[in-house]
Amino acid sequence: MSMHLPTALSDETHEVGPARSIDEFTQEATDYLIRSQQGSEKTRQAYAGDWQRFVAWCQEYGRIPLPAEAATVGGFLVYLAREKKVSTVRRHLASISKAHRLAKLPNPVLDETVKDLIKGISLQKKVAPKQAKAFTLEHFKRTVQGISLERPDGVRDRALLLLGFAGAFRRDELVKLQVEDLEFDDDGLLIRLRESKTNQQGESEEKAVVYSSDRRTCPVRAVKDWLQVLDANGRSSGPLFLSFNKGQRLGRKRLSSMWLNELVQRYLGAAYSAHSLRASFVTIAKLGGADDSKIMNQTKHKTTGMIRRYTRIDSVRQHNAVNDLGL
């Protein structure tokens, strides 16, 4: 592969020391990424896979991956940009940066020319980040109210949707819930999160869900109804949301995040995903006048910037001063 990069991305190489081989350096970097305490398990796996892809590319073109030269990183980005989305290119760049930071080596990602290069790639592709579509509260309530409760799986599905929405859960958090994680009181339901994307150390972190005036769309009562089904089948502990076998026989397998995605699409429509439950919570709460601190207390976001990113006020009619003109 031939590439013409700016002079700042020169092809200089450096020795890594006679006592250590390139393989030893790169394997250590992979271990650092896998052991990293930041990010969810899925994120750690993605970063480790991206790093290994970078290492393989370096081996193919005779470059040193750790510590990498700015020219090496620039060439890899150009290679990725030919076929990959901007988000994928940026994720690979993040994994390279993390490997160097954890190894306490000079970070080539901070090179000004590398920064200009990723900016140019983003502008060239001009692809807006894909986000989960948010539903309206009316659409969600109609959907939930229409779920038949004559079958046990309907009771489960209603509880899943209502709890996922009211709790602003990430899909991995929702499917990993245990019966033991729930605590009921006069106000509603307290849910203990054992682990989340932003809490990898098992620190005390909780979500609260309160009773709703309409029983048909009350997440607390819906979860209680589902617990009665579990109890009738001798399940008073373990995974909260389980699959069903043929004939509505309760199985032992925990629902997967992929299945949850399919469930949301089955009920709410193909345009939505499991992440729409969380995205819609933020959007609807913002439209209802909730401030960022209240939303963040439920979503567990660490910055208000993420709240702005998640807010799907995407209709020009929903958020428009023309409604305040009084015409």
C-alpha positions in Angstrom: 0.0 0.0 0.0 1.4 3.4 -0.9 0.5 6.6 0.9 1.6 10.2 0.9 1.5 11.7 4.3 2.5 15.1 5.6 6.2 15.6 6.5 5.3 15.6 10.2 4.4 11.9 9.8 7.9 10.9 8.9 9.0 7.3 8.6 11.6 7.4 11.3 11.9 4.2 13.4 13.3 3.8 17.0 14.8 0.8 18.7 12.8 -0.7 21.5 15.8 -2.1 23.4 17.8 -5.3 22.9 16.3 -7.0 26.0 12.7 -7.0 24.7 11.1 -8.1 21.5 8.3 -6.3 19.6 6.0 -9.3 20.4 6.6 -8.8 24.1 5.7 -5.1 23.9 2.5 -5.7 21.9 1.3 -8.6 24.0 1.7 -6.5 27.1 -0.3 -3.8 25.5 -3.1 -6.3 24.7 -3.0 -7.4 28.3 -3.2 -3.8 29.5 -6.3 -3.3 27.4 -8.1 -6.4 28.5 -7.4 -5.7 32.2 -8.3 -2.0 32.0 -10.8 -1.0 34.6 -12.5 1.6 32.4 -15.4 0.7 30.1 -17.8 -2.3 30.0 -16.7 -5.8 29.1 -18.0 -5.3 25.6 -16.0 -2.1 25.3 -12.8 -3.8 26.6 -13.2 -6.6 24.1 -13.7 -4.1 21.3 -10.6 -2.1 22.3 -8.5 -5.2 22.6 -9.7 -6.4 19.1 -9.0 -3.0 17.6 -5.5 -3.0 19.1 -4.8 -6.5 17.8 -5.9 -5.3 14.3 -3.5 -2.5 14.5 -0.7 -4.8 15.6 -1.4 -7.1 12.6 -1.4 -4.2 10.2 2.0 -3.1 11.6 3.4 -6.5 11.2 2.2 -6.7 7.6 3.8 -3.3 6.7 6.9 -3.7 8.9 6.1 -1.0 11.4 6.5 -0.9 15.2 3.1 -0.8 17.0 4.4 0.1 20.5 5.7 2.7 20.8 4.2 3.7 17.4 5.3 6.6 15.3 2.8 9.2 14.2 3.4 8.1 10.6 2.4 4.6 11.5 -0.8 5.7 13.2 -1.6 8.0 10.2 -1.1 5.3 7.7 -3.3 2.9 9.7 -6.1 5.6 9.8 -5.9 6.1 6.1 -6.1 2.3 5.6 -9.2 2.1 7.9 -10.9 5.1 6.3 -11.1 3.4 2.9 -13.7 1.0 4.1 -14.7 1.8 7.7 -17.1 4.3 9.3 -15.8 7.3 11.1 -16.9 5.9 14.4 -14.9 2.7 13.8 -11.8 4.7 12.8 -12.1 6.8 16.0 -12.6 3.7 18.1 -9.3 2.2 16.7 -7.6 5.5 17.4 -8.8 5.4 21.0 -7.5 1.9 21.5 -4.1 2.9 20.2 -4.1 5.9 22.5 -5.1 3.8 25.5 -2.4 1.2 24.8 0.3 3.9 24.9 -1.2 5.7 28.0 -1.4 2.4 30.0 2.2 1.5 28.9 3.3 5.0 29.9 4.8 5.7 26.5 4.7 8.8 24.3 1.2 8.9 22.7 1.3 9.3 18.9 -2.4 10.1 18.9 -1.6 13.5 20.4 0.5 14.4 17.4 -1.1 17.5 15.8 -0.9 16.0 12.3 -2.7 12.9 13.5 -5.4 15.1 14.9 -5.7 17.0 11.6 -5.9 13.7 9.8 -8.8 12.3 11.8 -10.6 15.6 11.5 -10.1 15.5 7.7 -11.4 11.9 7.6 -14.5 12.9 9.5 -15.1 15.9 7.3 -14.6 13.9 4.1 -17.0 11.2 5.1 -19.5 13.6 6.7 -21.3 10.8 8.4 -23.4 11.8 11.4 -23.2 9.3 14.3 -26.0 6.8 14.2 -28.2 7.0 17.3 -31.0 5.0 18.6 -34.4 6.5 17.7 -36.5 7.8 20.5 -40.2 7.0 20.7 -43.0 9.3 22.0 -44.5 8.7 25.4 -48.0 8.3 23.7 -46.6 5.6 21.4 -44.9 3.8 24.3 -48.0 3.8 26.6 -50.3 2.6 23.8 -47.8 -0.3 23.1 -47.5 -1.3 26.7 -51.3 -1.1 27.3 -51.8 -3.4 24.3 -49.7 -6.2 25.6 -51.8 -9.3 26.4 -51.3 -10.5 30.0 -53.1 -13.8 29.5 -49.7 -15.5 28.7 -46.8 -15.4 31.1 -44.4 -14.0 28.4 -46.7 -11.0 28.1 -46.3 -10.3 31.8 -42.5 -10.5 31.4 -42.4 -8.4 28.3 -44.5 -5.6 29.9 -42.2 -5.6 32.9 -39.1 -5.5 30.7 -40.3 -2.6 28.7 -41.6 -0.5 31.6 -38.6 -1.1 33.8 -36.1 -0.6 31.0 -37.7 2.8 30.1 -38.4 4.1 33.6 -35.0 3.0 34.9 -33.2 4.4 31.8 -31.3 1.1 31.7 -28.5 0.1 29.3 -29.6 -3.2 27.7 -26.7 -5.1 29.3 -27.7 -3.8 32.7 -31.3 -4.7 32.2 -30.7 -8.4 31.2 -28.1 -8.9 34.0 -30.5 -8.0 36.8 -31.1 -10.5 39.5 -34.2 -10.9 41.6 -31.9 -10.2 44.6 -31.2 -6.8 43.2 -34.7 -5.5 43.8 -36.0 -3.9 47.0 -39.6 -2.7 47.4 -40.8 0.0 49.8 -43.8 2.3 50.1 -42.5 4.7 47.4 -41.7 2.0 44.8 -38.7 0.0 43.8 -35.0 0.4 44.4 -32.7 -1.5 42.0 -29.0 -2.2 42.9 -26.6 -2.2 39.9 -23.9 -4.7 40.4 -21.9 -3.4 37.5 -22.5 -0.9 34.7 -20.5 0.7 31.9 -19.4 3.5 34.1 -19.1 1.5 37.3 -16.8 -1.5 36.9 -15.7 -1.8 40.6 -19.0 -2.9 42.0 -19.4 0.3 44.0 -22.9 1.0 45.5 -25.0 2.4 42.7 -28.8 2.3 42.6 -31.8 3.3 40.5 -35.2 4.2 41.8 -38.5 3.6 40.1 -41.7 4.9 41.7 -45.4 3.9 41.5 -47.4 5.4 38.6 -51.0 6.5 38.9 -52.0 4.3 35.9 -51.7 0.7 36.9 -51.5 -0.4 33.2 -48.2 1.5 32.8 -46.8 1.3 36.3 -43.3 -0.2 36.2 -43.3 -1.1 39.9 -46.6 -3.1 39.7 -45.5 -4.7 36.4 -42.3 -6.0 38.0 -44.3 -7.3 41.0 -46.7 -9.1 38.6 -43.7 -10.7 36.9 -42.2 -11.8 40.2 -45.4 -13.6 41.0 -45.0 -15.6 37.8 -41.4 -16.4 38.8 -42.5 -17.4 42.3 -45.2 -19.7 41.0 -42.5 -21.5 39.1 -40.2 -21.8 42.1 -37.8 -19.0 41.1 -37.3 -16.7 44.1 -33.7 -15.8 43.2 -31.4 -15.7 40.2 -31.8 -14.0 36.8 -34.8 -11.6 36.8 -35.7 -12.0 33.1 -35.8 -15.5 31.8 -36.7 -17.1 28.4 -39.7 -19.4 27.8 -39.6 -22.8 26.2 -42.4 -24.2 24.1 -45.8 -24.2 25.7 -45.1 -21.2 27.8 -42.8 -23.2 30.1 -40.4 -21.0 31.9 -36.8 -21.8 31.0 -33.6 -21.4 33.0 -31.7 -19.3 30.4 -31.2 -15.6 31.1 -32.5 -13.3 28.2 -29.7 -11.9 26.0 -29.2 -8.3 25.1 -29.7 -9.3 21.4 -33.1 -10.9 22.3 -34.0 -7.7 24.2 -33.3 -5.7 21.0 -35.6 -8.0 19.0 -38.4 -7.7 21.7 -38.3 -3.9 21.5 -38.6 -4.0 17.7 -41.4 -6.5 17.8 -43.5 -4.3 20.1 -42.4 -0.7 19.2 -41.4 -1.1 15.6 -38.3 -1.9 13.5 -37.1 1.7 13.7 -36.3 1.3 17.4 -33.8 -0.7 19.4 -33.2 -1.7 23.0 -31.2 1.5 23.4 -34.3 3.5 22.5 -35.6 2.8 26.0 -32.7 4.7 27.5 -32.6 7.4 24.8 -36.3 8.0 25.0 -36.1 8.4 28.8 -33.7 11.3 28.3 -35.6 12.9 25.5 -39.1 12.7 27.2 -37.7 13.8 30.5 -36.1 16.8 28.9 -39.3 17.7 27.1 -41.1 17.4 30.4 -38.8 20.0 32.0 -36.5 17.8 34.0 -33.0 19.3 34.6 -29.8 17.4 33.7 -28.9 16.5 37.3 -32.2 14.6 37.8 -31.7 12.8 34.5 -28.1 11.9 35.3 -29.2 10.6 38.7 -31.1 7.9 36.8 -29.0 7.3 33.7 -25.7 7.5 35.7 -24.1 9.6 33.0 -21.0 11.4 34.3 -21.3 14.5 32.2 -24.0 16.8 30.9 -22.4 16.6 27.5 -23.6 13.0 27.2 -27.1 14.1 28.2 -27.1 16.6 25.3 -25.9 13.9 23.0 -28.6 11.5 24.1 -31.4 14.0 23.9 -33.4 13.2 20.7 -35.4 16.5 20.3 -35.2 15.8 16.6 -38.5 17.2 15.5 -38.5 20.8 14.5 -42.0 21.1 15.9 -41.1 19.8 19.3 -38.6 22.4 20.3 -39.4 25.6 18.5 -40.0 29.1 19.7 -42.9 29.5 17.2 -45.1 27.6 19.8 -44.6 30.6 22.2 -45.6 33.3 19.8 -49.3 33.2 20.8 -50.6 33.5 17.2 
